[in-house]
Amino acid sequence: MIAIKGGTVITITNGVLENAVILVEEGKIKAIGTNVEIPEDAQIIDASKHYVMPGLIDAHTHISTFNEPGTFRGPYDGNEMSSPITPYVRAMDALNPDDYAIDKVRDAGFTTVCTLPGSANVIGGTGITFKLRGKTAAEMIIEGTEQMKMALGENPRGVYGKDGKMPMTRMGVAGILRKTLAEAKVYSDKLKEGAEPKFDFAMESLVKVVRGEMKVRIHAHRADDIMTGVRVAEEFNLDYSIEHATEGYKIADILAEKRVVCVVGPILKAPSKQELHERTPEVAGILRKAGVPICITADTASETAWLPARIGHLMRRGLEEKDAFEAITLAPAKLLGVDDKVGSLEVGKDADIAIFDGHPFSSLSLCNLVMIDGVIYRNTLEQ
């Protein structure tokens, strides 16, 4: 048994506890509180003057599928740019347990991430949620967490339009998406009716999507693209989130009314394309104050390690501290469907814990200890 004692314990769901004790046994949190007795045989970790919180979660990464370290102009395994419609490709088939980003991101306090196919395609395939440990993809992934990636805006029309192929325009992007979903619905309805349509691998991959049984992650930056995503999702009754939501602040009231989950970020990168020109670090605070559920992402691979400090910038620009903590723990856990396992410090949940020597969202703080399923992967605490 492991006992973590002392410090400021951020439980997420049950407030902040000072000088509490967390007992860990067989990979789970056995007890947590200010009056918990420490067994004599427990391994004690002294977290005094530190912050103790759930392992961080990034709901939108390209960790272990975007080839780090990469080769000059080498293709990303997580971006199948041969067709705008590839719902049958799976991020799990590109998962590399030896990827450079895994250790870097875990050492920064992250324990769970979702890696998604890139946004070159209108329908890009399924992402998968996994923990940052294990020697094989099967050991890493959390089963049943597949989610379908879609993309609107400049990326898909830029990849295919330059070659004179559809989609060349935003109309084309939305059109090919609606056409494919309509075909998938017809295919799904035939299956429901007991018919046996000619097997179609692409359509088969979209059956759960059009039945609302698989969440859809829709890449959209501009406000008009976000609304296109909402419009299409409502037309086909999709269970969806909006990824990036760069101009979400322009339509925060609409997104709040519709309870659209927005995965916000990246925030501080340069506006490398037109649809990012009106990016602002105030978007997270504006969305949350309007009532929009948000997660915060770095939308990258190893750079996810710098996300905690970047959240500090968002807090300085209007994001409340409580919302900031939830946006990188429980909110992404709920989006990914793993909040019964991770995202907060509660009895019975996985012992995924991060300990920082200062406020977790300060650029002056370091993560000193990372635990996943009760196993310590990093420990630089002075004992």
C-alpha positions in Angstrom: 0.0 0.0 0.0 1.1 3.6 -0.8 0.1 6.6 1.4 0.4 10.1 0.0 0.2 12.5 2.8 0.1 16.3 3.1 -0.1 19.1 0.5 -3.0 20.7 -1.2 -5.2 18.0 -2.6 -7.4 19.0 -5.5 -10.0 16.3 -5.7 -12.0 18.0 -8.6 -15.3 16.6 -7.4 -15.1 17.1 -3.6 -13.3 20.4 -3.2 -9.7 21.1 -2.1 -8.4 19.3 1.0 -5.4 20.5 3.0 -3.0 18.0 4.5 -5.1 15.0 3.5 -4.0 11.4 3.0 -4.6 9.3 -0.1 -4.3 5.5 0.3 -3.5 3.5 -2.8 -3.9 -0.2 -3.1 -3.9 -2.6 -6.0 -3.9 0.3 -8.5 -7.0 2.0 -7.0 -7.7 4.8 -4.6 -8.7 3.1 -1.4 -9.3 6.1 0.9 -8.9 9.9 0.8 -9.5 12.5 3.4 -8.1 14.5 6.3 -8.8 11.8 8.9 -7.5 8.7 7.1 -5.2 6.6 9.2 -2.0 5.4 7.5 -1.2 1.7 7.9 2.1 0.9 9.5 3.4 -1.1 6.5 2.5 1.6 4.0 5.0 3.2 1.7 4.8 6.9 2.6 5.1 9.7 0.0 5.4 13.1 1.7 3.6 15.7 -0.5 3.9 18.5 2.0 4.0 22.0 0.4 3.0 20.4 -2.9 -0.2 20.2 -5.0 -1.7 16.8 -5.4 -4.3 16.3 -8.2 -5.6 13.7 -10.6 -3.4 12.8 -13.5 -3.9 15.3 -16.3 -5.9 14.3 -19.4 -5.6 15.8 -22.9 -8.7 14.8 -25.0 -7.2 15.8 -28.4 -3.6 14.8 -29.2 -1.6 13.1 -31.9 0.7 11.4 -29.4 2.3 8.2 -30.8 0.7 8.6 -34.2 2.5 11.6 -35.6 6.0 10.0 -35.6 8.2 11.8 -33.1 11.0 12.1 -33.8 9.9 12.6 -37.4 11.8 12.7 -40.7 12.1 15.7 -42.9 8.8 16.1 -44.7 8.0 12.5 -43.7 4.3 11.5 -43.7 2.4 11.3 -40.4 1.0 7.8 -39.7 -2.0 9.6 -38.1 -3.0 11.4 -41.3 -4.2 9.2 -44.1 -4.3 11.7 -47.0 -5.3 9.4 -49.8 -9.0 10.0 -49.7 -11.3 12.6 -48.0 -13.5 9.8 -46.6 -11.6 7.1 -44.5 -13.8 6.2 -41.6 -12.3 2.7 -41.5 -8.8 3.7 -40.5 -8.0 3.5 -36.8 -5.5 5.5 -34.7 -4.8 2.4 -32.6 -3.2 0.8 -35.7 -0.5 3.6 -35.7 0.0 3.6 -31.9 3.7 3.4 -31.1 4.5 2.6 -27.5 8.1 3.8 -28.0 7.0 7.2 -29.3 9.2 10.1 -28.0 6.2 12.1 -26.7 5.0 9.5 -24.2 7.7 9.9 -21.6 7.8 13.7 -22.1 4.1 14.2 -21.6 3.9 11.7 -18.8 6.7 13.5 -16.9 4.6 16.7 -17.1 1.8 15.1 -15.2 -0.4 13.6 -17.9 -1.6 10.0 -17.4 -4.4 9.6 -20.0 -4.8 11.0 -23.5 -6.8 10.5 -26.7 -5.0 10.4 -29.9 -7.0 11.3 -33.0 -6.4 11.0 -36.7 -5.3 14.3 -38.3 -7.7 16.7 -39.9 -6.7 16.2 -43.5 -9.9 14.3 -44.2 -13.6 15.2 -43.9 -14.0 11.8 -42.1 -10.6 10.7 -40.9 -11.2 7.5 -38.9 -11.4 6.7 -35.2 -9.2 8.0 -32.4 -8.5 6.0 -29.2 -8.0 6.8 -25.5 -5.0 5.3 -23.8 -2.8 5.6 -20.7 0.8 6.6 -21.0 2.2 3.3 -20.1 2.6 -0.2 -21.5 4.7 -2.0 -24.1 2.1 -2.8 -26.7 -0.9 -0.9 -28.0 -3.2 -3.5 -26.4 -1.8 -2.7 -23.0 -2.1 1.0 -23.5 -5.6 1.5 -24.9 -8.8 1.7 -22.9 -11.2 -0.6 -24.7 -14.4 0.8 -26.0 -13.2 4.4 -26.4 -13.2 4.7 -30.1 -14.5 8.1 -31.4 -14.8 9.2 -35.0 -12.8 12.2 -36.3 -14.3 14.7 -38.8 -12.9 18.0 -40.1 -14.3 21.1 -41.7 -12.7 24.3 -43.0 -9.3 24.8 -44.5 -7.6 21.5 -43.9 -9.6 19.1 -46.0 -10.3 21.5 -48.8 -6.6 22.5 -48.8 -5.3 18.9 -49.0 -7.6 17.9 -51.9 -8.6 21.1 -53.5 -5.1 21.9 -54.5 -5.2 18.8 -56.7 -8.5 19.8 -58.3 -10.3 17.1 -56.3 -13.4 17.3 -54.1 -13.7 18.9 -51.7 -12.3 22.2 -53.1 -14.6 24.5 -51.2 -16.4 24.7 -47.8 -19.6 23.8 -49.7 -17.8 20.7 -51.0 -16.6 19.8 -47.5 -20.1 20.0 -46.0 -21.6 18.3 -49.1 -19.4 15.3 -49.1 -19.9 14.9 -45.3 -23.7 15.0 -45.6 -23.7 12.7 -48.6 -21.6 10.1 -46.8 -23.7 10.3 -43.6 -26.9 10.0 -45.6 -25.6 6.9 -47.3 -24.5 5.5 -43.9 -28.0 6.1 -42.5 -29.6 4.2 -45.4 -27.1 1.3 -44.8 -27.8 1.4 -41.1 -31.6 1.4 -41.6 -31.4 -1.6 -43.8 -29.5 -3.5 -41.2 -32.1 -2.5 -38.6 -34.9 -3.8 -40.9 -33.1 -7.2 -41.1 -32.0 -6.7 -44.7 -28.6 -7.7 -45.9 -27.1 -4.8 -47.9 -23.9 -5.5 -49.9 -21.1 -5.2 -47.3 -19.4 -1.8 -47.4 -16.5 -1.4 -45.1 -16.8 2.4 -45.0 -20.5 2.3 -44.3 -20.1 -0.4 -41.7 -17.6 1.9 -39.9 -20.2 4.6 -39.7 -23.2 2.6 -38.4 -22.5 3.5 -34.8 -22.0 7.1 -35.8 -25.4 7.6 -37.5 -27.1 5.7 -34.7 -25.6 8.1 -32.1 -23.7 5.3 -30.5 -20.2 6.6 -31.2 -19.1 10.2 -30.4 -18.0 12.4 -33.3 -15.1 14.9 -32.9 -15.6 17.7 -35.4 -12.6 19.9 -36.2 -13.8 23.5 -36.8 -12.0 26.8 -36.2 -14.1 29.6 -37.8 -17.5 30.4 -36.3 -19.2 29.6 -39.6 -17.5 26.2 -39.8 -18.5 25.5 -36.2 -22.1 26.3 -37.1 -21.9 24.0 -40.1 -20.7 21.2 -37.8 -23.6 21.9 -35.5 -26.1 21.9 -38.4 -24.9 18.7 -39.8 -24.7 17.0 -36.5 -28.2 18.0 -35.6 -29.5 16.9 -39.0 -28.1 13.4 -38.5 -28.6 13.3 -34.7 -24.9 12.8 -34.0 -23.3 12.7 -30.5 -20.6 15.2 -31.1 -18.1 17.8 -29.8 -16.4 20.7 -31.6 -12.6 20.5 -31.7 -10.6 23.8 -31.4 -13.5 26.2 -31.5 -11.1 29.0 -32.2 -13.9 31.5 -33.0 -16.3 30.0 -30.5 -16.3 33.2 -28.5 -18.3 34.8 -31.4 -21.2 32.4 -30.9 -20.8 31.5 -27.3 -24.5 32.0 -26.5 -25.6 29.6 -29.3 -23.1 27.0 -28.2 -24.2 27.3 -24.6 -27.9 27.0 -25.5 -27.1 23.8 -27.4 -24.8 22.5 -24.7 -22.1 21.9 -27.3 -18.9 20.5 -25.7 -15.9 22.4 -27.1 -12.3 21.1 -26.9 -10.5 24.4 -26.9 -7.0 24.8 -28.3 -4.2 25.2 -29.2 -4.3 28.7 -27.9 -0.8 30.3 -28.1 0.5 29.1 -31.4 1.0 31.6 -34.3 -2.0 32.0 -36.7 -0.4 29.9 -39.4 -3.6 29.9 -41.6 -6.5 32.3 -42.3 -9.0 30.6 -40.0 -6.7 31.2 -37.0 -6.2 34.9 -37.5 -8.8 35.9 -34.9 -7.6 33.5 -32.2 -7.6 34.9 -28.7 -6.5 33.3 -25.4 -9.8 34.8 -23.9 -11.9 32.2 -25.7 -11.8 29.6 -22.9 -13.0 32.0 -20.3 -15.7 33.5 -22.6 -17.1 30.1 -23.5 -17.1 28.8 -19.9 -18.7 32.0 -18.5 -21.4 31.6 -21.1 -22.0 28.1 -19.9 -20.3 26.1 -22.6 -18.7 22.8 -21.4 -15.0 22.9 -22.3 -11.9 20.8 -22.3 -8.5 22.3 -23.1 -6.0 20.8 -25.5 -2.6 21.4 -26.8 -3.6 19.6 -30.1 -0.1 18.2 -30.6 2.2 15.4 -29.5 5.2 16.1 -27.2 4.2 19.8 -26.9 1.3 18.6 -24.7 3.9 18.7 -21.9 3.7 22.5 -22.0 0.0 22.7 -21.7 -0.3 23.2 -17.9 1.7 26.4 -18.1 -0.3 27.6 -21.1 -3.5 27.1 -19.0 -2.0 29.7 -16.7 -2.2 32.2 -19.5 -5.9 31.3 -20.0 -6.5 31.9 -16.3 -4.9 35.3 -16.5 -7.3 36.1 -19.3 -10.5 35.2 -17.7 -10.7 31.4 -17.1 -11.7 30.6 -13.5 -9.4 28.3 -11.6 -12.0 25.7 -10.9 -13.0 25.6 -14.6 -9.3 25.3 -15.5 -8.8 22.3 -13.3 -11.9 20.6 -14.6 -11.1 21.3 -18.2 -8.0 19.1 -18.1 -9.3 16.4 -15.8 -12.9 15.5 -15.3 -14.3 17.3 -18.4 -12.1 15.4 -20.9 -12.7 12.2 -18.9 -16.5 12.6 -19.4 -16.0 13.4 -23.1 -13.9 10.3 -23.6 -16.3 8.1 -21.6 -13.8 7.2 -18.9 -14.9 9.4 -16.0 -15.8 6.2 -14.0 -12.0 5.5 -14.0 -10.1 8.8 -14.1 -10.5 12.5 -13.9 -10.9 13.0 -10.2 -9.5 11.7 -6.9 -12.3 9.5 -5.6 -12.4 6.1 -3.8 -12.5 3.3 -6.3 -11.1 5.2 -9.2 -7.8 4.4 -10.8 -4.8 5.7 -8.8 -3.7 8.1 -11.5 -2.1 11.0 -9.6 0.2 13.9 -10.3 2.1 15.9 -7.7 3.5 19.4 -8.5 6.0 21.5 -6.4 3.8 24.7 -7.1 0.6 25.6 -8.7 0.1 23.1 -11.5 -0.6 25.9 -14.0 2.4 28.1 -13.2 5.4 28.1 -15.6 7.6 28.1 -12.4 6.2 24.7 -11.3 7.5 21.2 -12.0 5.7 17.9 -11.8 7.6 15.8 -9.2 5.6 12.6 -9.2 3.4 10.7 -11.7 1.5 7.6 -10.8 -0.6 5.5 -13.2 -2.7 2.6 -11.8 -0.8 2.8 -8.6 2.6 2.5 -10.3 5.1 5.3 -9.9 6.7 6.4 -13.2 8.4 9.6 -12.0 9.5 10.6 -8.6 11.8 13.5 -7.9 10.3 14.4 -4.5 12.8 15.0 -1.7 12.2 12.3 0.9 
